[in-house]
Amino acid sequence: MQRALVTGGAGFIGSHLCERLVAEGSTVVSLDDYSLGNEANHVKGVEYVRGSTADISTLITDTPTVLFHLGEYPRVEQSFVDIETVLTSNVVGTKAVFEFARQHMCKVVYAGSSTKFADGGFGRDQSPYAWTKAANTELLRNYHAWFGVPYAITYFYNVYGPRERSQQSNGTVVAIFAERWRTKQPLIVTAPGTQQRNFTHVLDIVEGLWLVGVKGQGDEYGLGHPDSYTIREVAELFGGEMVLGPERPGNRMQSTVHLDRAQLELGWQPQHNLPDYITALKQST
């Protein structure tokens, strides 16, 4: 692709995507408000624009070939506390992104959330985060139906890897466990501990995003590792003392992994697995 715009390009997943796009020869622009992004994640050759997605039409004037929309509020449990931020980012900001795409008629690759498939489909209403993400997939499909905006929707399953955040409020479970293991603190397993997740390496996610950006069309591009682990099993992979913490709101028990379109149409296959990653992480610490 000639020109890519990445919202959230200074964040965990976005920075890895920017690296891949630059390596593929694309001209890359990142729009990030740095609420979770970090200048330490900057990639050489990327143009960085600081600002809100709500102001995208003012901040970005050139038309991208593909717009990768990753720049939304990302956490399930914390979304109950940060409801105003969730609505500003995931409703107001995303509407502005879709309007920008309509005005420029550029392809949108949207980072949907697998939470909407959780617990037999009830997951979409289990948290403010899940609801906004599910609603945005519907809105984007309608922008295509109403206005002809080209699009593709991906669904991430519990992404882990380098640059993930370990802060308790906005961190990933793998990064939080890794930090507590490193500092010899007990690993706090959210009750009941039997909730299952399909942990997927960020480089596998980026490979899927690249393929979807090049040739994906429509909905249901699930990007997740087929193997699932309970939260307790993840803690056991690290080892050390475990403590069972209180159950948290929005804590889904399991997800259904939808991989058919990504695998059959795009040839996508995950190349990394969680046990090997944790083993390597422990050996390097």
Secondary structure by P-SEA (a helix, b strand, c coil): ccbbbbcccccaaaaaaaaaaaaaccbbbbbbcccccccccccccbbbbbcccccccccccccccccccccccccccccccaaaaaaaacaaaaaaaaaaaaaabbbbbccccccccccccccccccaaaaaaaaaaaaaaaaaaaccccbbbbbbccccccccccccccccaaaaaaaaaaaccccccccccccccccccaaaaaaaaaaaacccccccccccccccccaaaaaaaaccbbbbcccccccccbbbbbccccccccccccccccaaaaaaaaaac
